[in-house]
Amino acid sequence: MELTDWLLTSGERGNGATRLDSRRADRAAWSYGNLVRPLVHGATYFPELLRAIRAQRAGDLLLFTDWRGDPDERLDGPGSEIGTVLCQAAERGVIVKGLVWRSHLDRFQFSESENRHLGEEIEAAGGECLLDMRVRPGGSHHQKLVLCRYSGRPDLDVAFVGGIDLCHNRRDDATHHGDPQSLPIAAAYGPHPPWHDIQLAIRGPAVGDIEAGFRERWEDPAPLSRSPVVRLRELAHREDTEADPLPPQAPDPSPCGTHTVQVLRTYPNRLLQGYDFAPDGERSIARGYRKALRRARALIYLEDQYLWSPQVVRSFAEALSAHPGLRLIAVIPSVPEQDGRLTLPMNLIGRITAMDALRRAGGGRVAVYGLENHAGTPVYVHAKACVIDDVWASVGSDNVNLRSWTHDSELSCAVLDERTDPREPRDPGGLGDGARGYARNLRLELSREHLDIEAPRTPDAPDPLCDPRSAFDAFAASAAALDSWHDHGRRGPRPPGRLRTYRPPSLAPAVRTLCTPLHRLLVDPDGRPFGMRRRNTY
């Protein structure tokens, strides 16, 4: 397998100003020899993050970016509140630097006060946390990253990248009873919304790439906000608006595994003072997906919070149309996060139009599911993961929607394993690439949870879920059994599994007519005609 068949070359990234593709001697657009572990659920990720931070000493480096931060969110029991843990690290001499989105006003259900509070706590303890509004109007900084580097102990260096914010609702586990520290979302999810999410723990040279990407944002000379109102508020609150210099970047950690990692990102094209590291923005997440989807022959497995926008799913639809043996399994939230009279139909518009496009292309080869826990409560799918032919796998902060592909800042990692999976290696569609251990294991771990299936006792034992058709049929059978149990009044024992066939509610033509333009303007802020954008395509 040639890595250039699946990963973007430097030229294909479309951003010649970034350091990511020029910082190594071989100028490769990816790094070799990494060890990547998926951490499924916040209750898995948070304790590991806590151990990593508590192991840091004076002179070590902790960098983080986030969409929302709640300082009282516990990582693992009393005394492990994220604000407390970060402050304690700063107090013992760890260099703590953070970039958190300066969000819109709380009355619009964003997180301005929480993010300011977290930043104030860290600053008081000797760290530095900047509230960053260097985005396009209506956009957000959506990256979720914590990076820990250990001076003189590079074997401990680790970067956590994915979809899990340092905030309420995220600390759930495989039982999906929800985070005890919850915030309400749509009523269907109850007082403690069950939450499905994924973060990666990355060790090896890719840690250096991820740090270099953080430094690009940290060293951006543009002001944190261009709003005169915000600038006045910064002065009134005496907020930190200037990033202090970071220490020189340490050499990359040594190779420690078999995973090739490519760091992918989205940055918008800012109309006035753009990013010096991405003057025309960056669309490498969208470009990475499009390149990998052109290789898809057997199975696309997708977990996504939105699955919106016909412009974005066009790449998936083209792959389905071109290859009659290709199947798509998508796991999404059964109910959008917001269920207001206006927001619910606006959210459904984006999803319905996307699903219509996929089903026109793939027909019965497209299957979309929601999740529920064993009590019958829907599980909110916040994960952002895609596995293509058990070869290419991506996990990050980006969703399959236009915001994530063009407008918000996003961070994702595409991973290819050097090892061919030993369990009945297959040749997907005659490409000769063969299933890879990392991608296949990620898909199987997620699938087994949703199907309530135990893993084989030995790692190399044959598994029927390895076969794309068998996996597709297993999902369909499990969802059909659970749907039937619900349709017949839940009589008798509940069938195993957590999958429900996704059935979007119908919308009246007048509602669709009203909400479609509102969806484009308010939900997908780059959902404008391509001719109205300034070099903003992918």
C-alpha positions as CSV (number, residue, x, y, z in Angstrom):
1,M,0.0,0.0,0.0
2,E,1.3,3.5,-0.9
3,L,0.5,6.0,1.8
4,T,-0.1,8.6,-1.0
5,D,-3.1,6.5,-2.1
6,W,-4.9,7.4,1.1
7,L,-3.2,10.4,2.7
8,L,-2.8,13.9,1.5
9,T,0.5,15.0,0.0
10,S,1.8,18.4,1.0
11,G,0.4,20.0,-2.1
12,E,-2.9,18.3,-1.7
13,R,-3.4,19.9,1.8
14,G,-3.8,23.2,0.0
15,N,-2.0,25.3,2.6
16,G,1.6,26.0,1.8
17,A,2.0,28.4,4.8
18,T,1.7,25.7,7.5
19,R,4.7,24.2,9.2
20,L,3.1,20.8,9.4
21,D,4.4,19.5,6.1
22,S,7.9,21.1,6.2
23,R,9.1,20.5,9.8
24,R,10.7,17.1,9.2
25,A,13.9,16.4,7.3
26,D,12.0,14.2,4.8
27,R,9.3,16.9,4.5
28,A,6.7,14.1,4.7
29,A,3.1,15.3,5.3
30,W,2.6,12.7,8.0
31,S,4.6,10.9,10.7
32,Y,5.6,7.3,11.1
33,G,6.0,5.0,14.1
34,N,3.2,6.2,16.4
35,L,1.0,4.4,18.8
36,V,-2.7,5.5,18.7
37,R,-5.3,4.2,21.1
38,P,-9.0,5.1,20.8
39,L,-10.5,6.1,24.2
40,V,-14.2,5.4,23.8
41,H,-16.3,7.5,26.2
42,G,-15.4,10.3,28.5
43,A,-15.3,8.0,31.5
44,T,-12.4,6.2,29.7
45,Y,-10.6,9.4,28.6
46,F,-10.9,11.6,31.7
47,P,-9.1,9.3,34.2
48,E,-6.3,8.8,31.7
49,L,-6.1,12.5,31.2
50,L,-6.0,13.0,34.9
51,R,-3.1,10.6,35.3
52,A,-1.2,12.3,32.5
53,I,-1.6,15.7,34.1
54,R,-0.8,14.6,37.6
55,A,2.4,13.0,36.4
56,Q,3.7,16.3,35.2
57,R,6.4,18.3,37.1
58,A,7.9,21.7,37.0
59,G,9.2,22.6,33.6
60,D,6.8,20.2,31.8
61,L,4.4,21.6,29.2
62,L,0.6,21.3,29.0
63,L,-1.2,22.8,26.0
64,F,-5.0,22.6,25.4
65,T,-7.7,23.9,23.1
66,D,-11.4,23.6,23.6
67,W,-14.8,24.7,22.5
68,R,-16.2,24.8,26.0
69,G,-14.6,24.3,29.4
70,D,-16.5,23.8,32.7
71,P,-14.1,24.2,35.6
72,D,-16.1,22.0,38.0
73,E,-16.4,19.0,35.6
74,R,-14.8,16.1,37.4
75,L,-12.3,13.9,35.6
76,D,-12.5,11.0,38.2
77,G,-14.2,11.8,41.5
78,P,-14.1,14.5,44.1
79,G,-11.0,16.7,43.9
80,S,-10.5,16.0,40.2
81,E,-12.4,19.0,38.8
82,I,-10.7,20.1,35.6
83,G,-10.2,23.7,36.8
84,T,-8.6,22.4,40.0
85,V,-6.3,19.9,38.2
86,L,-5.1,22.5,35.7
87,C,-4.5,25.0,38.5
88,Q,-2.6,22.5,40.6
89,A,-0.4,21.7,37.6
90,A,0.4,25.4,37.0
91,E,1.1,25.9,40.8
92,R,3.7,23.2,40.8
93,G,5.5,24.8,37.8
94,V,4.0,23.1,34.8
95,I,3.7,25.5,31.8
96,V,0.0,25.5,31.2
97,K,-1.3,27.3,28.1
98,G,-4.8,27.1,26.8
99,L,-6.9,28.5,23.9
100,V,-10.7,28.4,24.5
101,W,-13.3,29.7,22.1
102,R,-14.7,33.1,23.3
103,S,-18.2,32.0,22.5
104,H,-21.4,34.0,21.9
105,L,-23.6,35.2,24.6
106,D,-25.0,32.6,27.1
107,R,-28.6,33.6,26.2
108,F,-28.0,31.8,22.9
109,Q,-27.0,28.7,24.9
110,F,-23.3,28.9,24.3
111,S,-20.6,29.0,26.9
112,E,-19.1,32.4,27.4
113,S,-19.3,32.6,31.2
114,E,-18.0,29.1,31.7
115,N,-15.0,29.6,29.4
116,R,-14.1,32.9,31.0
117,H,-14.4,31.3,34.5
118,L,-12.0,28.5,33.5
119,G,-9.6,30.9,32.0
120,E,-9.7,33.1,35.1
121,E,-8.9,30.2,37.4
122,I,-5.9,29.1,35.3
123,E,-4.5,32.6,35.1
124,A,-4.8,33.1,38.9
125,A,-2.7,29.9,39.4
126,G,0.1,31.0,37.1
127,G,-1.0,29.5,33.8
128,E,-2.3,31.3,30.7
129,C,-5.7,30.7,29.0
130,L,-6.8,33.0,26.2
131,L,-10.4,33.5,25.0
132,D,-10.0,33.2,21.3
133,M,-12.5,34.7,18.8
134,R,-10.3,34.6,15.7
135,V,-13.0,33.0,13.6
136,R,-15.4,33.9,10.8
137,P,-18.6,35.6,11.9
138,G,-20.9,32.8,13.2
139,G,-18.1,30.4,13.5
140,S,-16.4,28.7,16.5
141,H,-13.1,27.3,17.6
142,H,-14.2,23.7,17.9
143,Q,-10.8,21.8,18.4
144,K,-10.5,19.5,21.4
145,L,-6.9,18.9,22.3
146,V,-4.8,18.3,25.4
147,L,-1.1,17.8,24.9
148,C,1.3,16.8,27.8
149,R,5.0,16.9,27.3
150,Y,7.5,15.8,29.9
151,S,10.9,17.5,30.1
152,G,13.6,14.8,30.1
153,R,10.9,12.0,29.9
154,P,9.8,12.1,26.2
155,D,8.6,8.5,26.4
156,L,5.6,9.8,28.4
157,D,4.7,12.5,25.9
158,V,1.0,12.2,24.8
159,A,-1.6,14.1,22.8
160,F,-5.3,13.6,23.3
161,V,-7.3,14.6,20.2
162,G,-10.9,13.9,19.4
163,G,-14.4,15.0,20.1
164,I,-14.6,15.2,23.9
165,D,-14.7,18.7,25.5
166,L,-13.6,19.4,29.1
167,C,-17.2,20.1,30.1
168,H,-20.4,18.7,31.5
169,N,-22.3,15.8,29.9
170,R,-19.1,14.2,28.6
171,R,-18.2,11.7,31.5
172,D,-20.4,8.8,30.4
173,D,-19.4,5.1,29.9
174,A,-20.6,2.1,28.0
175,T,-23.7,1.7,30.1
176,H,-24.8,5.2,28.9
177,H,-26.5,6.4,32.1
178,G,-25.1,9.8,31.4
179,D,-22.7,12.2,33.2
180,P,-23.7,12.9,36.8
181,Q,-22.7,16.5,36.0
182,S,-25.2,17.1,33.2
183,L,-26.7,20.0,31.3
184,P,-30.1,19.6,29.6
185,I,-30.4,19.1,25.9
186,A,-33.5,17.9,24.0
187,A,-36.1,16.5,26.4
188,A,-36.0,13.0,24.9
189,Y,-32.5,12.5,26.4
190,G,-33.8,13.0,30.0
191,P,-32.1,14.8,32.9
192,H,-28.7,13.0,32.4
193,P,-28.3,12.7,28.6
194,P,-26.5,9.5,27.7
195,W,-23.4,10.5,25.7
196,H,-21.3,8.5,23.1
197,D,-18.0,10.0,22.3
198,I,-14.4,9.2,21.3
199,Q,-10.9,10.7,22.0
200,L,-7.5,9.5,20.8
201,A,-4.4,9.0,22.9
202,I,-1.4,9.5,20.6
203,R,2.2,8.8,21.4
204,G,5.2,9.1,19.1
205,P,6.4,11.6,16.5
206,A,2.8,12.8,15.8
207,V,2.9,14.6,19.2
208,G,5.3,17.0,17.6
209,D,3.0,17.7,14.7
210,I,0.1,18.3,17.0
211,E,2.2,20.7,19.2
212,A,3.3,22.6,16.0
213,G,-0.3,23.1,15.1
214,F,-1.1,24.5,18.5
215,R,1.9,26.8,18.3
216,E,0.6,28.2,15.0
217,R,-2.7,29.2,16.7
218,W,-0.9,30.5,19.8
219,E,1.6,32.6,17.9
220,D,-1.1,34.1,15.5
221,P,-0.4,37.8,15.6
222,A,-4.0,38.8,14.9
223,P,-6.0,40.2,17.9
224,L,-8.1,37.7,19.8
225,S,-11.2,39.6,18.7
226,R,-12.0,42.2,16.1
227,S,-15.2,43.3,17.9
228,P,-15.0,46.8,19.5
229,V,-17.4,45.7,22.1
230,V,-15.3,42.7,23.1
231,R,-12.1,44.8,23.0
232,L,-13.7,47.2,25.5
233,R,-14.9,44.4,27.7
234,E,-11.3,42.9,27.7
235,L,-10.0,46.2,29.0
236,A,-12.8,46.5,31.6
237,H,-12.1,43.0,32.9
238,R,-8.3,43.3,32.5
239,E,-8.3,40.1,30.5
240,D,-5.1,38.7,29.1
241,T,-5.1,39.5,25.4
242,E,-1.4,38.9,24.5
243,A,0.0,35.4,24.3
244,D,3.3,35.0,26.2
245,P,6.1,33.2,24.4
246,L,6.2,29.5,24.6
247,P,9.5,27.7,25.3
248,P,11.3,26.3,22.3
249,Q,9.6,23.1,21.0
250,A,11.4,19.9,22.1
251,P,12.4,17.3,19.6
252,D,9.7,14.9,18.6
253,P,9.2,11.8,20.7
254,S,10.9,8.6,19.3
255,P,8.8,6.1,17.3
256,C,6.9,3.7,19.5
257,G,4.4,1.9,17.3
258,T,3.2,1.0,13.8
259,H,0.7,3.8,13.1
260,T,1.2,6.5,10.5
261,V,-0.7,9.7,11.5
262,Q,-1.7,12.7,9.4
263,V,-2.9,15.8,11.2
264,L,-5.9,17.3,9.4
265,R,-7.6,20.6,10.1
266,T,-10.2,23.1,9.1
267,Y,-9.5,26.8,9.2
268,P,-11.9,29.4,7.6
269,N,-10.8,32.0,5.1
270,R,-11.0,35.2,7.1
271,L,-12.0,38.1,4.9
272,L,-9.8,40.8,6.6
273,Q,-6.8,39.8,8.7
274,G,-6.5,36.1,8.1
275,Y,-4.3,33.5,9.7
276,D,-0.7,33.9,8.9
277,F,-0.3,30.0,9.0
278,A,-3.4,29.6,6.7
279,P,-3.9,32.8,4.7
280,D,-6.6,31.3,2.6
281,G,-7.9,28.9,5.3
282,E,-7.3,25.2,5.3
283,R,-9.6,22.4,4.2
284,S,-7.4,19.3,4.8
285,I,-10.2,17.5,6.7
286,A,-12.6,17.8,3.8
287,R,-9.8,17.0,1.3
288,G,-8.7,14.0,3.4
289,Y,-12.2,12.6,3.4
290,R,-12.6,13.1,-0.3
291,K,-9.4,11.4,-1.1
292,A,-10.1,8.4,1.1
293,L,-13.7,8.1,-0.1
294,R,-12.4,7.7,-3.7
295,R,-10.7,4.5,-2.5
296,A,-13.8,3.1,-0.7
297,R,-15.0,-0.2,-2.1
298,A,-16.5,-2.3,0.7
299,L,-17.7,-0.4,3.8
300,I,-17.8,3.1,5.1
301,Y,-18.5,3.1,8.8
302,L,-19.4,6.5,10.2
303,E,-20.3,7.9,13.6
304,D,-21.3,11.5,13.5
305,Q,-23.2,14.2,15.5
306,Y,-24.9,15.7,12.4
307,L,-24.6,14.0,9.0
308,W,-25.8,17.2,7.4
309,S,-25.5,19.2,4.2
310,P,-26.0,17.8,0.7
311,Q,-22.7,19.6,-0.4
312,V,-20.7,17.5,2.1
313,V,-22.4,14.1,1.6
314,R,-21.9,14.5,-2.1
315,S,-18.5,12.8,-1.7
316,F,-20.1,9.8,0.0
317,A,-22.8,9.7,-2.6
318,E,-20.3,9.7,-5.4
319,A,-18.5,6.8,-3.9
320,L,-21.7,4.8,-3.4
321,S,-22.8,5.5,-7.0
322,A,-19.4,4.5,-8.5
323,H,-19.1,1.2,-6.6
324,P,-22.2,-1.1,-6.4
325,G,-20.5,-3.3,-3.7
326,L,-19.9,-0.4,-1.3
327,R,-22.1,0.0,1.8
328,L,-22.5,2.8,4.3
329,I,-23.3,2.3,8.0
330,A,-24.0,5.6,9.9
331,V,-24.7,6.0,13.6
332,I,-26.1,9.4,14.5
333,P,-28.3,11.0,17.3
334,S,-31.9,9.9,17.1
335,V,-33.0,13.4,18.1
336,P,-31.2,16.6,17.4
337,E,-29.6,18.3,20.5
338,Q,-32.1,21.2,20.3
339,D,-35.8,20.5,20.1
340,G,-37.3,24.1,19.9
341,R,-40.1,24.8,17.6
342,L,-37.8,26.5,15.1
343,T,-34.4,24.8,15.8
344,L,-35.8,21.2,15.5
345,P,-37.1,21.5,12.0
346,M,-34.0,23.5,11.0
347,N,-31.8,20.7,12.2
348,L,-33.9,18.1,10.6
349,I,-33.8,19.9,7.2
350,G,-30.1,19.4,7.0
351,R,-30.2,15.8,7.9
352,I,-33.2,14.8,5.7
353,T,-31.7,16.4,2.6
354,A,-28.3,14.7,3.3
355,M,-30.0,11.3,3.8
356,D,-32.1,11.7,0.6
357,A,-28.9,12.3,-1.4
358,L,-27.2,9.2,0.1
359,R,-30.2,6.9,-0.5
360,R,-30.6,8.1,-4.1
361,A,-27.0,7.0,-4.6
362,G,-26.9,3.8,-2.6
363,G,-30.4,2.7,-2.0
364,G,-30.5,-0.3,0.4
365,R,-26.8,-0.2,0.8
366,V,-27.2,2.9,3.1
367,A,-28.2,2.2,6.7
368,V,-28.6,4.9,9.3
369,Y,-29.1,4.2,13.0
370,G,-29.7,5.9,16.3
371,L,-28.7,4.5,19.7
372,E,-30.5,3.9,23.0
373,N,-29.4,2.6,26.3
374,H,-30.9,-0.6,27.9
375,A,-33.5,1.6,29.6
376,G,-34.7,2.8,26.2
377,T,-33.4,6.4,26.5
378,P,-31.8,7.7,23.3
379,V,-28.0,8.1,23.4
380,Y,-26.7,11.4,22.1
381,V,-24.0,10.5,19.5
382,H,-21.3,13.2,19.8
383,A,-18.5,11.0,18.3
384,K,-16.8,12.1,15.1
385,A,-15.3,9.0,13.5
386,C,-15.0,7.4,10.1
387,V,-13.5,4.0,9.1
388,I,-13.2,3.3,5.3
389,D,-12.6,-0.3,4.2
390,D,-10.9,-1.0,7.6
391,V,-7.8,0.8,6.2
392,W,-8.2,4.5,6.8
393,A,-9.6,5.8,10.0
394,S,-10.2,9.4,11.2
395,V,-11.2,10.6,14.7
396,G,-11.4,14.3,15.6
397,S,-13.5,17.3,16.4
398,D,-15.1,17.6,12.9
399,N,-18.6,16.6,12.0
400,V,-20.0,15.7,8.6
401,N,-21.4,19.1,8.0
402,L,-20.5,22.3,6.2
403,R,-19.4,24.1,9.3
404,S,-16.7,21.5,10.1
405,W,-15.5,21.3,6.5
406,T,-15.3,25.0,5.8
407,H,-16.1,27.4,8.6
408,D,-15.1,26.4,12.2
409,S,-11.6,25.5,13.3
410,E,-11.3,21.7,13.6
411,L,-8.6,19.1,14.4
412,S,-8.6,15.5,13.3
413,C,-6.1,12.7,12.9
414,A,-6.2,10.2,10.1
415,V,-4.4,6.9,11.0
416,L,-3.1,4.1,8.8
417,D,-1.6,1.0,10.4
418,E,1.5,-0.5,8.9
419,R,0.2,-3.9,10.0
420,T,-2.3,-5.9,7.9
421,D,-4.9,-7.4,10.2
422,P,-4.2,-11.1,10.8
423,R,-7.9,-12.1,10.9
424,E,-8.7,-13.4,7.4
425,P,-7.0,-10.5,5.5
426,R,-9.2,-9.5,2.6
427,D,-8.7,-7.5,-0.5
428,P,-11.4,-4.8,-0.5
429,G,-12.6,-4.3,-4.1
430,G,-9.4,-5.5,-5.6
431,L,-7.3,-2.6,-4.3
432,G,-4.8,-5.0,-2.7
433,D,-4.6,-2.8,0.5
434,G,-5.9,-5.3,3.0
435,A,-7.6,-4.5,6.3
436,R,-5.3,-2.8,8.8
437,G,-5.3,-3.6,12.5
438,Y,-6.0,-0.2,13.9
439,A,-8.9,0.7,11.6
440,R,-10.5,-2.7,11.9
441,N,-10.1,-2.8,15.7
442,L,-11.7,0.6,16.0
443,R,-14.7,-0.4,13.9
444,L,-15.1,-3.7,15.8
445,E,-14.9,-2.1,19.2
446,L,-17.6,0.4,18.3
447,S,-19.8,-2.2,16.6
448,R,-19.6,-4.7,19.5
449,E,-20.8,-2.1,21.9
450,H,-23.8,-1.2,19.7
451,L,-24.6,-4.8,19.1
452,D,-24.0,-6.0,22.7
453,I,-21.5,-8.6,21.4
454,E,-18.5,-9.7,23.4
455,A,-15.1,-9.7,21.8
456,P,-13.5,-13.1,20.9
457,R,-11.4,-14.4,23.7
458,T,-8.2,-14.4,21.6
459,P,-7.4,-11.2,19.6
460,D,-6.7,-13.1,16.3
461,A,-9.8,-15.3,16.4
462,P,-12.1,-15.2,13.4
463,D,-14.8,-12.7,13.8
464,P,-17.8,-12.5,11.4
465,L,-18.0,-8.8,11.9
466,C,-14.7,-8.5,10.0
467,D,-16.6,-9.1,6.8
468,P,-18.3,-5.9,5.6
469,R,-21.5,-7.7,4.4
470,S,-21.8,-9.7,7.6
471,A,-21.4,-6.5,9.6
472,F,-24.0,-4.6,7.6
473,D,-26.4,-7.5,8.0
474,A,-25.7,-7.8,11.7
475,F,-26.6,-4.1,12.3
476,A,-29.8,-4.4,10.3
477,A,-30.9,-7.6,12.1
478,S,-30.2,-6.1,15.5
479,A,-32.0,-2.9,14.8
480,A,-35.0,-4.7,13.3
481,A,-35.4,-6.9,16.4
482,L,-35.2,-3.9,18.8
483,D,-37.6,-1.9,16.6
484,S,-40.1,-4.8,16.6
485,W,-39.9,-5.1,20.3
486,H,-40.7,-1.4,20.7
487,D,-43.5,-1.6,18.1
488,H,-45.2,-4.4,19.9
489,G,-45.3,-2.7,23.3
490,R,-42.0,-4.0,24.7
491,R,-43.5,-7.3,25.5
492,G,-41.1,-10.1,26.5
493,P,-37.4,-9.9,27.1
494,R,-35.6,-6.9,25.5
495,P,-33.5,-8.1,22.5
496,P,-29.8,-7.5,22.8
497,G,-28.3,-4.4,21.1
498,R,-28.7,-0.7,21.2
499,L,-29.4,0.1,17.6
500,R,-32.7,1.7,16.4
501,T,-33.4,2.3,12.7
502,Y,-33.3,6.1,12.2
503,R,-36.7,7.4,11.0
504,P,-36.7,11.2,10.7
505,P,-40.1,12.8,11.3
506,S,-41.8,14.1,8.2
507,L,-41.9,17.9,7.7
508,A,-44.7,19.7,6.0
509,P,-43.8,21.3,2.7
510,A,-44.4,24.8,4.1
511,V,-42.1,24.1,7.0
512,R,-39.4,22.8,4.7
513,T,-39.7,25.9,2.5
514,L,-39.4,28.2,5.6
515,C,-36.6,26.4,7.4
516,T,-34.3,25.5,4.5
517,P,-32.9,29.0,4.0
518,L,-32.7,29.5,7.8
519,H,-30.8,26.3,8.2
520,R,-28.2,27.5,5.6
521,L,-27.8,30.9,7.2
522,L,-27.9,30.0,10.9
523,V,-26.9,26.4,11.2
524,D,-24.4,26.0,8.4
525,P,-22.9,29.5,8.2
526,D,-21.1,28.6,5.0
527,G,-24.2,27.2,3.4
528,R,-24.2,30.0,0.9
529,P,-24.0,29.6,-2.9
530,F,-20.4,28.8,-3.9
531,G,-20.2,32.0,-6.0
532,M,-20.7,34.1,-2.8
533,R,-17.6,32.6,-1.1
534,R,-14.1,33.9,-1.3
535,R,-11.8,31.0,-2.0
536,N,-13.8,29.0,0.4
537,T,-14.2,25.7,-1.5
538,Y,-12.7,22.4,-0.7
